[in-house]
């Protein structure tokens, strides 16, 4: 397809005169294309009685009885500026009537403006001097009046480009002053008029159109120096590969821009020099070679280079030429099925291993790194457990066979896989996958000495803690997977954190070598875990590990104790509640709570202290009377609920403190034993020191205590001395 040339696509038109032209009746439709949609295009007609409508129809603005024989249509847009010529044929000859002759000397303003005869003029571009050159003469139909002069105006005369044309003010001869370039401006639209000595227009103005005649001074030019195209191998003869077009700046309506195309060189020129043909007028390059010979795999090359020449003057010998290069690539289609390079592949695999075991090689004559060449491998039989898998090596297209599930020699020592290879792209019609696209792969599994396997693993047993040393715990069971060989197994302890167990190396029986203790830090969640190893006598020997988990049942072997061990109370506190204490036992129920917490067996404690049960695990300590600031060790007895129960004598340190506002002052001295016997033993000394008079206070002390001296007073005296 030729490139669009802005302007009138047809330069010359003819209209037959068959009577008066009626207003708005189209005479002819002009062909104007500025190659950009003709937006805002405007048109001027040399005869103002005519106009060009929106549909590009030339029509009269009024009824026209008479007309000039030639009309010029000037079309202008932002992308084009061009002129077309309309010749009106069959016009009647003008015969001046007597009335016209009689009125020649009268001044008729309308006639006077049309009395100039301005013929169209032409000038050939690139003319040589001398200059100026006369192009033609403007005449008028009446005798020249004295003092009237010709005047030329418009672009090319008094407007840019100025001075190209001039007119003899007396004779009306129009001349050109220098060589012209049609490719710059192909027509000039000027106006001719006559003026009197004062410069007033006497006649005209009348449009003068000077057309620049083209010369073949522009050679064809390809828009690109190198063109590329592709054609699929096996394409039918006559398949279009690409289109190459050149542009000639000369007049497209002449042979100066009539181009013809020709292939002058093909490289390489094998298998024959005329594999391609180019349409002389359109520039379409098509295949000439037969589909059978257009075989990418048998041609000497996949890329051909053509040198194309475009010549104007319709290809005549005097035409100017332009050249460009076309590179044509023969593209691949999947017309060759992949084939294995060997009829059989064999691989050896150690049992229990995984990974790539063999690479299968193929041959594919299609274009590498294309879908017609890239291979896809699949196992079509021989792998019911899906133990194998294929991947394609992108570098060499080989099939990498991998073991993804470890193979067992004892189960199957030999595998036969049937493998098929295909391409990513489907084969072209008529081409099929043949026998060579399928191959057998023998996989030989090599035996290795496998370690014994424990069953069950882990082994769970339940035993009481504190069973006698040497007690039976469990029997380990390990078997050798190598069933095709006879091997013996020996057992050993691999990890025994507390050192409680031993194993018979032959029979696998596990016995205690120390007392089992559920409360040991090596026991977690009542479970003790040990690890054992079984070793066969293979070459080399192989081993396996197994786990023994002992669930320990509780035995009442831990006495309870009281928490917390320290309590504080203010000496002047109105609330005599000292603390809430609880029992704690390492054993489990029913060998722990409920706990019985009571005062120690020392006499006299119940006179000052009281312990009362709160719930199954806690009791409350209360003072029966106030104590002075000091530290007191309160003996308690706690007993669990085991069978038989266990008891524990413990002490709670009770600090009697002086409490002032937000401060609590407690004694840092050693604690007093809360023993009435101790207090009674020290009472005489206290009284002698404090009361030198007769009748000491202790004289009236009885077991029940008198109202004058109560136990509280005694304790206060005791505390003051201590």
Secondary structure, DSSP 8 states (H G I E B T S, - for coil): -----SEES--EEEEE--S-B-BT-EEEE--EE-SS--TT-EEEESSTTEEE-TT-EEEESS-BS---SEEEEEEE-SS-EEEEEEEEE--------HHHHHTTTS--HHHHHT-EE---EEEETT--SSS-EEEEE-EESS---TT-EEEEESBTTTBSSTTSEEE-TTT-EEEE-S---TTT-SEEEEEEEEE-TTS-EEEEEEEEEEEEE--S----EES-SEEEEEEETT--TT-EEEE--EE--S-TTSGGG--EEEEEEEES--S-S-SEEE-TTT-EEEE-S-TTT--TTTSS-SEEEEEEEEESGGG-TT--EEEEEEEEEEE--S-S--EESSSEEEEEEETT--EEEEEE-EE--S-TTSTTT-EEEEEEES-TT--EEEEE-TTT--EEEEE-S---TTT-SEEEEEEEEEESS---TT----GGGEEEEEEEEE------EESSSSEEEEEETT--TT-EEEE--EE-S-TTS---EEEEEEE-TT--EEE-TTT-EEEESS---TTSTT-BTTEEEEEEEEEE--SS--EEEEEEEEEEE--S----EEE-SEEEEETT-S--EEEEEEEE-SS-TTSS-S-EEEE-S-TTGGGTEEEEE-SSSEEEEEESS---SEEEEEEEEEE---SS--EEEEEEEEEEEEEETTEEE---S--EE--HHHHHHHHHHHHHHH--SSS-GGGG--SS--SSS-HHHHHHHHHHH-
